Amino acid sequence: MNNPGFVYIMASGRNGTIYIGSTSNLAQRAWQHRTGAIPGFTSANGCKMLVWHETYDDLQEARRREVQMKKWKRSWKLSEIEAMNPDWNDLYPSLF
């Protein structure tokens, strides 16, 4: 059986800095970004809002989607966020 996976986008705010990642535990990983528990791009750029995510049956599938999306133009990424979350609400609380 494969491990499920998630692709997600964290943002500093509406139309701000965005970060795309993949993980097997979305709630835990989003918490790490929000609290700055792991130093790196998101903590340095204030990407604390979970603004978009997709679920996959297989973590490797999620990782492939992450790599694909990182190659996209910024405008495509913003369109993807706004299709799911037009108000750029923080989706972290909805995970629970």
N, CA, C and O atoms as a GROMACS GRO file, in nm:
protein
  384
    1MET      N    1   0.084  -0.119   0.000
    1MET     CA    2   0.000   0.000   0.000
    1MET      C    3   0.089   0.125   0.000
    1MET      O    4   0.188   0.132   0.073
    2ASN      N    5   0.054   0.222  -0.080
    2ASN     CA    6   0.130   0.346  -0.091
    2ASN      C    7   0.089   0.445   0.018
    2ASN      O    8  -0.022   0.440   0.069
    3ASN      N    9   0.182   0.534   0.052
    3ASN     CA   10   0.152   0.640   0.148
    3ASN      C   11   0.081   0.754   0.076
    3ASN      O   12   0.124   0.794  -0.032
    4PRO      N   13  -0.028   0.806   0.135
    4PRO     CA   14  -0.093   0.921   0.072
    4PRO      C   15  -0.001   1.043   0.078
    4PRO      O   16   0.090   1.050   0.160
    5GLY      N   17  -0.026   1.138  -0.010
    5GLY     CA   18   0.056   1.259  -0.013
    5GLY      C   19  -0.025   1.382  -0.042
    5GLY      O   20  -0.140   1.374  -0.085
    6PHE      N   21   0.036   1.495  -0.017
    6PHE     CA   22  -0.028   1.624  -0.036
    6PHE      C   23   0.068   1.718  -0.107
    6PHE      O   24   0.189   1.714  -0.081
    7VAL      N   25   0.016   1.801  -0.194
    7VAL     CA   26   0.089   1.914  -0.248
    7VAL      C   27   0.020   2.035  -0.188
    7VAL      O   28  -0.102   2.039  -0.178
    8TYR      N   29   0.100   2.134  -0.148
    8TYR     CA   30   0.040   2.249  -0.079
    8TYR      C   31   0.114   2.376  -0.117
    8TYR      O   32   0.228   2.374  -0.164
    9ILE      N   33   0.045   2.488  -0.095
    9ILE     CA   34   0.107   2.619  -0.115
    9ILE      C   35   0.089   2.699   0.013
    9ILE      O   36  -0.022   2.714   0.064
   10MET      N   37   0.202   2.751   0.063
   10MET     CA   38   0.204   2.843   0.175
   10MET      C   39   0.228   2.982   0.117
   10MET      O   40   0.296   2.997   0.016
   11ALA      N   41   0.171   3.085   0.181
   11ALA     CA   42   0.187   3.222   0.132
   11ALA      C   43   0.210   3.318   0.247
   11ALA      O   44   0.170   3.293   0.361
   12SER      N   45   0.274   3.428   0.215
   12SER     CA   46   0.295   3.533   0.315
   12SER      C   47   0.171   3.622   0.327
   12SER      O   48   0.156   3.695   0.425
   13GLY      N   49   0.085   3.618   0.230
   13GLY     CA   50  -0.037   3.697   0.226
   13GLY      C   51  -0.092   3.696   0.084
   13GLY      O   52  -0.032   3.635  -0.005
   14ARG      N   53  -0.202   3.760   0.064
   14ARG     CA   54  -0.262   3.763  -0.070
   14ARG      C   55  -0.162   3.820  -0.170
   14ARG      O   56  -0.109   3.930  -0.151
   15ASN      N   57  -0.138   3.746  -0.277
   15ASN     CA   58  -0.045   3.784  -0.383
   15ASN      C   59   0.098   3.808  -0.334
   15ASN      O   60   0.176   3.874  -0.402
   16GLY      N   61   0.130   3.754  -0.217
   16GLY     CA   62   0.264   3.770  -0.162
   16GLY      C   63   0.357   3.657  -0.206
   16GLY      O   64   0.333   3.592  -0.307
   17THR      N   65   0.460   3.636  -0.128
   17THR     CA   66   0.555   3.528  -0.155
   17THR      C   67   0.485   3.395  -0.135
   17THR      O   68   0.411   3.378  -0.039
   18ILE      N   69   0.509   3.300  -0.228
   18ILE     CA   70   0.448   3.168  -0.215
   18ILE      C   71   0.555   3.060  -0.216
   18ILE      O   72   0.664   3.077  -0.270
   19TYR      N   73   0.520   2.948  -0.155
   19TYR     CA   74   0.608   2.832  -0.147
   19TYR      C   75   0.525   2.709  -0.179
   19TYR      O   76   0.416   2.692  -0.124
   20ILE      N   77   0.574   2.624  -0.266
   20ILE     CA   78   0.506   2.499  -0.300
   20ILE      C   79   0.586   2.384  -0.240
   20ILE      O   80   0.708   2.378  -0.254
   21GLY      N   81   0.516   2.292  -0.175
   21GLY     CA   82   0.583   2.176  -0.118
   21GLY      C   83   0.495   2.053  -0.127
   21GLY      O   84   0.379   2.060  -0.169
   22SER      N   85   0.551   1.940  -0.086
   22SER     CA   86   0.474   1.815  -0.077
   22SER      C   87   0.511   1.746   0.053
   22SER      O   88   0.620   1.765   0.106
   23THR      N   89   0.417   1.666   0.104
   23THR     CA   90   0.437   1.601   0.233
   23THR      C   91   0.341   1.484   0.248
   23THR      O   92   0.244   1.471   0.174
   24SER      N   93   0.370   1.400   0.345
   24SER     CA   94   0.278   1.291   0.378
   24SER      C   95   0.188   1.328   0.496
   24SER      O   96   0.093   1.257   0.526
   25ASN      N   97   0.219   1.440   0.564
   25ASN     CA   98   0.140   1.484   0.679
   25ASN      C   99   0.119   1.635   0.668
   25ASN      O  100   0.201   1.714   0.716
   26LEU      N  101   0.011   1.674   0.606
   26LEU     CA  102  -0.013   1.816   0.576
   26LEU      C  103  -0.029   1.900   0.702
   26LEU      O  104   0.028   2.009   0.710
   27ALA      N  105  -0.103   1.852   0.800
   27ALA     CA  106  -0.125   1.931   0.921
   27ALA      C  107   0.008   1.958   0.993
   27ALA      O  108   0.034   2.071   1.035
   28GLN      N  109   0.089   1.858   1.007
   28GLN     CA  110   0.217   1.873   1.074
   28GLN      C  111   0.310   1.967   0.997
   28GLN      O  112   0.372   2.055   1.056
   29ARG      N  113   0.318   1.948   0.866
   29ARG     CA  114   0.408   2.030   0.785
   29ARG      C  115   0.363   2.176   0.783
   29ARG      O  116   0.446   2.266   0.792
   30ALA      N  117   0.232   2.200   0.772
   30ALA     CA  118   0.181   2.337   0.774
   30ALA      C  119   0.212   2.402   0.909
   30ALA      O  120   0.249   2.520   0.914
   31TRP      N  121   0.197   2.328   1.018
   31TRP     CA  122   0.230   2.380   1.151
   31TRP      C  123   0.378   2.419   1.158
   31TRP      O  124   0.413   2.523   1.214
   32GLN      N  125   0.466   2.336   1.101
   32GLN     CA  126   0.609   2.366   1.100
   32GLN      C  127   0.637   2.497   1.027
   32GLN      O  128   0.717   2.578   1.072
   33HIS      N  129   0.569   2.518   0.913
   33HIS     CA  130   0.586   2.644   0.840
   33HIS      C  131   0.532   2.762   0.922
   33HIS      O  132   0.597   2.866   0.930
   34ARG      N  133   0.415   2.746   0.980
   34ARG     CA  134   0.350   2.854   1.054
   34ARG      C  135   0.433   2.901   1.174
   34ARG      O  136   0.437   3.020   1.204
   35THR      N  137   0.497   2.806   1.240
   35THR     CA  138   0.571   2.839   1.363
   35THR      C  139   0.718   2.867   1.338
   35THR      O  140   0.790   2.910   1.428
   36GLY      N  141   0.764   2.843   1.216
   36GLY     CA  142   0.906   2.863   1.186
   36GLY      C  143   0.993   2.756   1.252
   36GLY      O  144   1.112   2.779   1.277
   37ALA      N  145   0.934   2.640   1.280
   37ALA     CA  146   1.006   2.532   1.348
   37ALA      C  147   1.128   2.483   1.270
   37ALA      O  148   1.225   2.436   1.328
   38ILE      N  149   1.122   2.494   1.138
   38ILE     CA  150   1.234   2.452   1.054
   38ILE      C  151   1.282   2.575   0.977
   38ILE      O  152   1.207   2.629   0.895
   39PRO      N  153   1.405   2.619   1.002
   39PRO     CA  154   1.456   2.736   0.930
   39PRO      C  155   1.461   2.711   0.780
   39PRO      O  156   1.486   2.599   0.736
   40GLY      N  157   1.437   2.814   0.703
   40GLY     CA  158   1.443   2.800   0.558
   40GLY      C  159   1.365   2.909   0.488
   40GLY      O  160   1.337   3.014   0.546
   41PHE      N  161   1.328   2.883   0.364
   41PHE     CA  162   1.263   2.981   0.278
   41PHE      C  163   1.134   3.035   0.340
   41PHE      O  164   1.114   3.157   0.343
   42THR      N  165   1.048   2.947   0.389
   42THR     CA  166   0.918   2.994   0.438
   42THR      C  167   0.932   3.080   0.562
   42THR      O  168   0.862   3.180   0.576
   43SER      N  169   1.020   3.042   0.654
   43SER     CA  170   1.037   3.123   0.775
   43SER      C  171   1.104   3.256   0.740
   43SER      O  172   1.069   3.359   0.798
   44ALA      N  173   1.199   3.255   0.648
   44ALA     CA  174   1.267   3.379   0.608
   44ALA      C  175   1.175   3.475   0.534
   44ALA      O  176   1.195   3.596   0.539
   45ASN      N  177   1.074   3.422   0.466
   45ASN     CA  178   0.984   3.504   0.384
   45ASN      C  179   0.844   3.518   0.440
   45ASN      O  180   0.756   3.574   0.374
   46GLY      N  181   0.820   3.468   0.561
   46GLY     CA  182   0.691   3.485   0.627
   46GLY      C  183   0.576   3.410   0.564
   46GLY      O  184   0.461   3.454   0.572
   47CYS      N  185   0.605   3.296   0.501
   47CYS     CA  186   0.499   3.215   0.438
   47CYS      C  187   0.434   3.127   0.546
   47CYS      O  188   0.476   3.014   0.569
   48LYS      N  189   0.331   3.180   0.610
   48LYS     CA  190   0.268   3.112   0.723
   48LYS      C  191   0.124   3.069   0.697
   48LYS      O  192   0.064   2.999   0.778
   49MET      N  193   0.068   3.112   0.584
   49MET     CA  194  -0.072   3.079   0.553
   49MET      C  195  -0.078   2.963   0.454
   49MET      O  196  -0.015   2.967   0.349
   50LEU      N  197  -0.154   2.861   0.489
   50LEU     CA  198  -0.183   2.752   0.396
   50LEU      C  199  -0.298   2.800   0.307
   50LEU      O  200  -0.411   2.815   0.354
   51VAL      N  201  -0.269   2.823   0.179
   51VAL     CA  202  -0.372   2.882   0.092
   51VAL      C  203  -0.425   2.786  -0.015
   51VAL      O  204  -0.523   2.816  -0.083
   52TRP      N  205  -0.360   2.670  -0.029
   52TRP     CA  206  -0.403   2.574  -0.133
   52TRP      C  207  -0.344   2.438  -0.101
   52TRP      O  208  -0.234   2.429  -0.047
   53HIS      N  209  -0.418   2.331  -0.135
   53HIS     CA  210  -0.363   2.196  -0.122
   53HIS      C  211  -0.442   2.098  -0.207
   53HIS      O  212  -0.559   2.120  -0.238
   54GLU      N  213  -0.376   1.989  -0.245
   54GLU     CA  214  -0.436   1.877  -0.317
   54GLU      C  215  -0.392   1.748  -0.249
   54GLU      O  216  -0.282   1.740  -0.195
   55THR      N  217  -0.479   1.649  -0.253
   55THR     CA  218  -0.450   1.519  -0.193
   55THR      C  219  -0.429   1.415  -0.302
   55THR      O  220  -0.500   1.414  -0.402
   56TYR      N  221  -0.332   1.328  -0.280
   56TYR     CA  222  -0.300   1.220  -0.374
   56TYR      C  223  -0.294   1.089  -0.298
   56TYR      O  224  -0.261   1.085  -0.180
   57ASP      N  225  -0.327   0.980  -0.368
   57ASP     CA  226  -0.322   0.847  -0.308
   57ASP      C  227  -0.179   0.803  -0.279
   57ASP      O  228  -0.156   0.717  -0.194
   58ASP      N  229  -0.085   0.861  -0.352
   58ASP     CA  230   0.055   0.818  -0.344
   58ASP      C  231   0.145   0.940  -0.325
   58ASP      O  232   0.132   1.038  -0.398
   59LEU      N  233   0.236   0.935  -0.229
   59LEU     CA  234   0.327   1.045  -0.203
   59LEU      C  235   0.414   1.076  -0.324
   59LEU      O  236   0.443   1.193  -0.350
   60GLN      N  237   0.456   0.976  -0.396
   60GLN     CA  238   0.539   1.000  -0.514
   60GLN      C  239   0.463   1.078  -0.621
   60GLN      O  240   0.521   1.161  -0.692
   61GLU      N  241   0.335   1.052  -0.632
   61GLU     CA  242   0.249   1.126  -0.725
   61GLU      C  243   0.243   1.274  -0.683
   61GLU      O  244   0.250   1.363  -0.767
   62ALA      N  245   0.230   1.297  -0.553
   62ALA     CA  246   0.228   1.434  -0.501
   62ALA      C  247   0.361   1.503  -0.529
   62ALA      O  248   0.363   1.621  -0.566
   63ARG      N  249   0.470   1.434  -0.513
   63ARG     CA  250   0.602   1.494  -0.539
   63ARG      C  251   0.619   1.529  -0.686
   63ARG      O  252   0.677   1.633  -0.719
   64ARG      N  253   0.568   1.443  -0.775
   64ARG     CA  254   0.574   1.474  -0.919
   64ARG      C  255   0.494   1.601  -0.949
   64ARG      O  256   0.539   1.686  -1.027
   65ARG      N  257   0.378   1.614  -0.888
   65ARG     CA  258   0.294   1.732  -0.908
   65ARG      C  259   0.364   1.858  -0.854
   65ARG      O  260   0.358   1.964  -0.916
   66GLU      N  261   0.430   1.845  -0.740
   66GLU     CA  262   0.505   1.958  -0.683
   66GLU      C  263   0.612   2.006  -0.781
   66GLU      O  264   0.623   2.125  -0.808
   67VAL      N  265   0.691   1.914  -0.835
   67VAL     CA  266   0.798   1.948  -0.929
   67VAL      C  267   0.738   2.016  -1.053
   67VAL      O  268   0.792   2.115  -1.102
   68GLN      N  269   0.627   1.961  -1.101
   68GLN     CA  270   0.559   2.018  -1.218
   68GLN      C  271   0.516   2.162  -1.190
   68GLN      O  272   0.540   2.252  -1.270
   69MET      N  273   0.452   2.183  -1.075
   69MET     CA  274   0.400   2.316  -1.041
   69MET      C  275   0.510   2.418  -1.018
   69MET      O  276   0.492   2.536  -1.049
   70LYS      N  277   0.623   2.376  -0.965
   70LYS     CA  278   0.734   2.469  -0.943
   70LYS      C  279   0.788   2.525  -1.074
   70LYS      O  280   0.853   2.630  -1.074
   71LYS      N  281   0.763   2.458  -1.184
   71LYS     CA  282   0.806   2.505  -1.316
   71LYS      C  283   0.707   2.603  -1.378
   71LYS      O  284   0.738   2.669  -1.477
   72TRP      N  285   0.589   2.614  -1.320
   72TRP     CA  286   0.484   2.700  -1.374
   72TRP      C  287   0.521   2.848  -1.360
   72TRP      O  288   0.602   2.886  -1.276
   73LYS      N  289   0.457   2.930  -1.445
   73LYS     CA  290   0.463   3.074  -1.430
   73LYS      C  291   0.388   3.113  -1.302
   73LYS      O  292   0.294   3.045  -1.261
   74ARG      N  293   0.430   3.221  -1.241
   74ARG     CA  294   0.366   3.267  -1.118
   74ARG      C  295   0.215   3.289  -1.139
   74ARG      O  296   0.135   3.255  -1.052
   75SER      N  297   0.178   3.346  -1.253
   75SER     CA  298   0.036   3.374  -1.279
   75SER      C  299  -0.047   3.246  -1.278
   75SER      O  300  -0.163   3.249  -1.235
   76TRP      N  301   0.009   3.134  -1.323
   76TRP     CA  302  -0.063   3.006  -1.321
   76TRP      C  303  -0.082   2.960  -1.178
   76TRP      O  304  -0.188   2.908  -1.142
   77LYS      N  305   0.020   2.978  -1.096
   77LYS     CA  306   0.012   2.937  -0.954
   77LYS      C  307  -0.096   3.019  -0.883
   77LYS      O  308  -0.175   2.965  -0.806
   78LEU      N  309  -0.097   3.149  -0.909
   78LEU     CA  310  -0.198   3.235  -0.846
   78LEU      C  311  -0.338   3.196  -0.892
   78LEU      O  312  -0.432   3.198  -0.812
   79SER      N  313  -0.354   3.161  -1.017
   79SER     CA  314  -0.485   3.117  -1.068
   79SER      C  315  -0.529   2.988  -1.000
   79SER      O  316  -0.647   2.970  -0.968
   80GLU      N  317  -0.434   2.899  -0.977
   80GLU     CA  318  -0.465   2.772  -0.909
   80GLU      C  319  -0.513   2.799  -0.766
   80GLU      O  320  -0.610   2.738  -0.720
   81ILE      N  321  -0.445   2.890  -0.697
   81ILE     CA  322  -0.487   2.926  -0.560
   81ILE      C  323  -0.627   2.985  -0.563
   81ILE      O  324  -0.713   2.945  -0.485
   82GLU      N  325  -0.650   3.080  -0.652
   82GLU     CA  326  -0.778   3.152  -0.652
   82GLU      C  327  -0.895   3.067  -0.699
   82GLU      O  328  -1.010   3.096  -0.666
   83ALA      N  329  -0.867   2.961  -0.775
   83ALA     CA  330  -0.974   2.868  -0.814
   83ALA      C  331  -1.026   2.792  -0.692
   83ALA      O  332  -1.146   2.763  -0.683
   84MET      N  333  -0.938   2.760  -0.598
   84MET     CA  334  -0.977   2.686  -0.478
   84MET      C  335  -1.014   2.779  -0.363
   84MET      O  336  -1.104   2.750  -0.285
   85ASN      N  337  -0.943   2.891  -0.354
   85ASN     CA  338  -0.951   2.978  -0.238
   85ASN      C  339  -0.948   3.124  -0.282
   85ASN      O  340  -0.848   3.193  -0.263
   86PRO      N  341  -1.058   3.173  -0.342
   86PRO     CA  342  -1.057   3.308  -0.401
   86PRO      C  343  -1.028   3.420  -0.302
   86PRO      O  344  -0.981   3.526  -0.342
   87ASP      N  345  -1.056   3.399  -0.174
   87ASP     CA  346  -1.033   3.504  -0.074
   87ASP      C  347  -0.898   3.489  -0.004
   87ASP      O  348  -0.865   3.566   0.086
   88TRP      N  349  -0.821   3.390  -0.044
   88TRP     CA  350  -0.689   3.364   0.015
   88TRP      C  351  -0.700   3.344   0.167
   88TRP      O  352  -0.616   3.391   0.243
   89ASN      N  353  -0.804   3.273   0.209
   89ASN     CA  354  -0.818   3.241   0.351
   89ASN      C  355  -0.710   3.143   0.393
   89ASN      O  356  -0.661   3.064   0.311
   90ASP      N  357  -0.673   3.147   0.519
   90ASP     CA  358  -0.579   3.049   0.574
   90ASP      C  359  -0.658   2.919   0.595
   90ASP      O  360  -0.750   2.915   0.676
   91LEU      N  361  -0.620   2.815   0.523
   91LEU     CA  362  -0.692   2.688   0.528
   91LEU      C  363  -0.647   2.596   0.641
   91LEU      O  364  -0.706   2.490   0.662
   92TYR      N  365  -0.543   2.635   0.712
   92TYR     CA  366  -0.491   2.551   0.820
   92TYR      C  367  -0.599   2.507   0.920
   92TYR      O  368  -0.607   2.388   0.951
   93PRO      N  369  -0.683   2.599   0.971
   93PRO     CA  370  -0.786   2.555   1.067
   93PRO      C  371  -0.884   2.452   1.009
   93PRO      O  372  -0.940   2.372   1.084
   94SER      N  373  -0.904   2.454   0.878
   94SER     CA  374  -0.999   2.359   0.816
   94SER      C  375  -0.945   2.217   0.812
   94SER      O  376  -1.019   2.125   0.779
   95LEU      N  377  -0.818   2.198   0.844
   95LEU     CA  378  -0.761   2.063   0.844
   95LEU      C  379  -0.806   1.982   0.965
   95LEU      O  380  -0.788   1.860   0.969
   96PHE      N  381  -0.867   2.050   1.064
   96PHE     CA  382  -0.903   1.981   1.188
   96PHE      C  383  -1.052   1.970   1.209
   96PHE      O  384  -1.096   1.915   1.309
   0.00000   0.00000   0.00000
